[in-house]
Amino acid sequence: MRDRISHAGRNRHRQQAAQVISAMQRGASLHLHYENGRALWRLSTGSFVTAEAAALVAAHRAIVGCDDALFEGMTGQTWRYVEAAS
C-alpha cells in the first residue's frame, strides 16, 4: 500500500512539474522565496509550486537558473525556460 501511495505522489509531482514547464514555455518564471523561515516556490503567474515539483523543473534541460542568489554561494532564486539552439 505504501508503495502505491509513494507512486501516486511521484506522479502528482511529475504532473505538476509538466504544468509548470508548460507555463514557463509561455513566458512564466519560477521563483524561490522565503517566508516565515521556509522556502516557497511560486510561478510569476502567482501559482504555488511544491518543492518536489520545483526540483524536477529545475533539473529539466531547458530550465536555467538566473544566478540571482541573495547571498554568494546560495541557490539562485529565479529560473526561466530557454529555447534550445537549432
Long-range contacts (C-beta under 8 A, 24 or more apart in sequence): 9-52, 13-50, 13-52, 13-53, 13-56, 14-53, 14-56, 16-49, 16-50, 16-53, 17-53, 17-54, 17-56, 17-57, 17-60, 20-49, 20-53, 20-54, 20-57, 21-57, 21-60, 21-62, 21-63, 21-81, 23-47, 24-57, 24-63, 24-79, 24-80, 24-81, 25-81, 29-66, 29-78, 29-79, 29-80, 30-54, 30-57, 30-58, 30-63, 30-78, 30-79, 30-80, 31-77, 31-78, 31-79, 32-75, 32-76, 32-77, 32-78, 33-77
